[in-house]
Amino acid sequence: MEYRVILFYKYVHIADPEAVAKRERETCEKLGLRGRCIIATEGINATYEGTKENIQEYIKELQKNKKDGRFQNIHFKLSAGTGDAFPKLSVKVRKEIVSLHLGTCDINPNEITGIHLKPEELHEWIKNKREFYIVDMRNAYEHKVGHFENSILPPIENFRDLPKVVEQIKHLKNKTVLTVCTGGVRCEKASGFLVTQGFTDVYQLDGGIVSYMEKYPNEDFKGKLYVFDGRVTMGFYTDDAKHKIVGMCDACKEQSENYVNCANPVCHRHFIACVECLQKNEGKAFCPNGCVFSRHGRKISPVEADLVQ
């Protein structure tokens, strides 16, 4: 079997998210797709895996009603699957497809967002050495294993840290700033937030890092791309001589692209641990500097930090 993973989103008004969720479940179950989908009144955000043929059939099903313009003109990102990238199918209705957690500051990408920059345009910018600044809007544990050269890598624990990012890059308010993330969905809101904070020339990478890597493998973006499924990381032609490992073991700082979860059940944070360090600890890994935050950014108490299996 040849498997594919499909990643897509669209910010579009959905009056009845429950009805769309029901249709998504039925379609995916019929085609044997597994993965995650979030639907809200502001749009849809999904990642599914299935056979190559069934993924193509899913796209046809989603867009078969030409009169329903909500799901037309979607940028689908396709990559090689493994057949077990997801354990099950999850389709949920939520308030937002990407939560900023910024209180009263609600960003509607259909009203305010950064200018979309195609991968080909970014490639030209880099080639011609244009002055601009790439700001990686992913979580810190994501960009540790791969990122654009010379990009700004804020220590983001989760998306609610966005105001801290603004403070860190406030000196760039009158410069050209390009936001990047995995598939583009987070940058729709992140770039819009920068605009509301007075940044004057804001762009976002259209289709996200995955689209750039597909067109320009092992160029400019170094390392692998962190993905939220069983593959954990993804690369294009990673056996190419140009592939560079940028990830480092959090404990010994040796090169590694091997992610693990902290064995502390309260923490369960995601970090990089090389094979040698895992062997020394009988396959278990704990946060090298002690557990401080949970994987979701909640601060752990000293008592919780001592809890181990």
Secondary structure, DSSP 8 states (H G I E B T S, - for coil): --EEEEEEEEE---S-HHHHHHHHHHHHHHHT-EEEEEEETTEEEEEEEEEHHHHHHHHHHHH--TT-GGGSS---EEEE--S-S-SSEEEEE-S-SS----TT----TTTS--EEE-HHHHHHHHHTT---EEEE-S-HHHHTSEEETT-B----SSGGGHHHHHHHTGGGTTSEEEEE-SSSHHHHHHHHHHHHTT-SEEEEETTHHHHHHHHSTTSSEEE-EE-SSTT-EE-SSTTSTT-----B-TTT--B---EEE-S-TTT--EEE--HHHHHHTTT----TT---B-TTS-B--HHHHT---
